[in-house]
Amino acid sequence: MQRPDFQNIKTYQEFSKYYWYRDELIQICKVLGVDYQGSKLELNHNIEEYFKGNLVKKRKSGNKARPITSLLTLDTKLLDCGFCFNQKFRDFFSEQAGSNHFKFNTDMVPTAKKVKQDQDTDFTLQDMLDVYYGKREYARYDKSSCQWNQFLKDFCVDQENVVYTSKLKVASILWEEVRNSTREKVYSKDLLVLYKDKIKNYRGGCRSLP
């Protein structure tokens, strides 16, 4: 089944079967009159709420600046310490975690963003450390944005595809078909057979093996 136009989609369950680029989600949110700023995860949430009958309005900016706390403890409020992903906070968490090789994980990024957007004055650096250890879930990294990258990687490592002079172009042809369908958004060998005619129509896509 090919992806229908958004105006013909009746439920969020149907909507979520298809892959949508962030720019497409932004345009959909604008048309719906809901908040169109944020990550793909947030935009999808706004659209889900729309289908439930709730309109997520654009967040108002202009919150008063909060005094910055220089002394860091686990009880320090994230909004009070000017938190950002720099060496100062890396060193702090390295000390707390007992590791000289501390790295911020992917869920810490959307968590910090959501805390700031929601002006969550109760969220502490201890809470952020709990997110790092997986003890707490506050906001999750949107992995769907990596689906195309993984699709292309898997296509390129498939030895059957060495015949293609432009792997990127052929992979793009297959990806376009996959993303506009209800298929799982992953590469598989059967796609080469299923869409062989579309690949053949791409002039210069394939060369003869020696």
N, C-alpha and C positions, 0 to 999 in steps of 0.2 A: 504493500500500500504506500503510495507516494504521499508526501507531507502536504496536507491541505492548507489553504490560506487561513490565517489566524481567525478571521471573522466567521469562518465555517466550523470552528472548533467549539464544542459545547461544554466540555468539562476539563478540569485540570488534569485528570487521569489521562485523557486523550492527548492533551497538550504535552505532557511529560514523556510521551512515547517517542518524541522527535528531538533532534538536536537543533539548538538555536544558538547562533552567534550572539555575542554580547551586544553588538550594534543592533541586531534585530530585536533583542529584548528591550533595549532602550527605546526604540521606536514604538514597540507595542505598549510599553508603559506610558509613553507620551500620549498615545491615542486614547488609552484608558483613563488618563487623567490622574495617574498615581505617580509616586516617587520614582524617578528614572535615574537616580544616582546610586552608585555602589557596585559591588561585585556581581558576577552572574548569579551567585547563590542568593544574594539579597534581591536582585531583580526577579528571579524565579519565585521567591517568597511573596513579593508584592503581587505578582500575577496570580499565585495560588490564593492569596487573600481576596483578590478581586472575584475569583470564581465562587468564593464563599460568601460574597456580598459585602466584603469589607474593603474600603478604599484607604490605602496607605498613602497619606499625603506627604508631600515633600517636607523634609525636616527643615526647621528654621535655624538659621545660623545666628551668630552674634551673641553666643553665651559669654558671660563676663569671665574675664581671665581669672584663673585661680592662682593663689600664691604658690610658688615652687618650693618644695621641701628638698634641701640638699642632703640631709642625713637619710640614708636608706636603711630600712629594716623590713622584715617580712610583713609587718603591720602597716607599712606605708601605703597610703591609697595611691593607686595608679594615676589618678587624675591630679594628685598633689605633687608629683615628682617629675613632671615633664617627660614621662616615659617615651623612649624611642629605641630603635634597634641599633644602638651604638656600642662602643667599647666600654663605656661606663657601666651600662646595665649588663653587658656580657660578663664583665669582671665580677659584678655583684652576684649574678646567678652562678657563675663558676665557683665562687666561694661557698654559696649555699649548697650546691650540688656536689661539692668536693671533687671537681673535675677541672683540669687545665685545658680541656678541649671542648668547652660548652658551646653548643650551637643552638640558636633559636630554631624551634621546629615550625612546621608550616601552619599548625593550628594556632600558634601564638600571634601570628600576624592578623588574621581576621578577628581574633579575640580582642586585641588592643584596639582595633578599629571600631568594633561594636561597643566596647566600653566607653570610648570617647564620643561616639555618635549618640548613645543612649544616656550619656552623662551619669553613668553608674558610679555614684560616690562611695559605694560600699566595697567595690572591687579592690583588692590589695595585691601586693607583689607576691604574697603567699598563694593567693588564688592563681596568679599567673604561673607560679612554680608548679602548682597542682595540674595545670593544663599541660605543662611540659612533661610531667610524669604520667599523664593520662588518667589522673585521679579525678579530673573534673572536665566536663565538656561545656563550653560556653559558646563558641562559634567554630565551625569546621571549615577547613580549607576546601575550596571548590575544585575538586579533582576533574570535573567535566571539561575544564578549560585545557586539560592536558590530553584529551582523547585523540585529537588529530595528531599530535606529536608522537604518541605511542603507536597510532595506526601507521604513520609513515615509517617509523623505526622498524616495526614488524614486517612491513612490506619490503623494505630494503634488505633485511637479513634473510629473506626467503630466497634460496638459491635459484628457484625457478624464474626469478625476475631479473637475472643477469642479462637476459636478452633485450631488455629495454634500455635504449640510449638515454631516455629522460625518465628516470624513476619517479621524480617529483610530479611530472605531468600525469603519468599513468596512475600513480597513487591518488592524485587529486580527482581524477575521473571516477575511480572507485569510491573515494570518500564522499563525493557529491551524491552518489547513488545511495550510499549507506546512511548518510546524515539525514537525507530526505525521506527515509523509510523508517519502519518500526523495528528494523533489524538491530541487533546489538551492535554498538559502535566500536567494533573491533575488526582487525584484519583477519581474513581466513582465505585459504587457497580456493575455496569454491567461488569466491568473488571473481576470480580470473575467468572461470568458465561461464558464470552467470552473465557477466557483462563483457564478454569477449568481442561482441560486435561493436560496442562503443569504443573499446580500445583500438580495434582495427581501423575505425574511422579517424583516429588520430594519426595524421600523416607523420611518418618519421618516428613513431613511437617504438617500433621494434626493428631490430636488425637480425640478420642471419648469423647463427653461430658458426665459427670457423670449423 
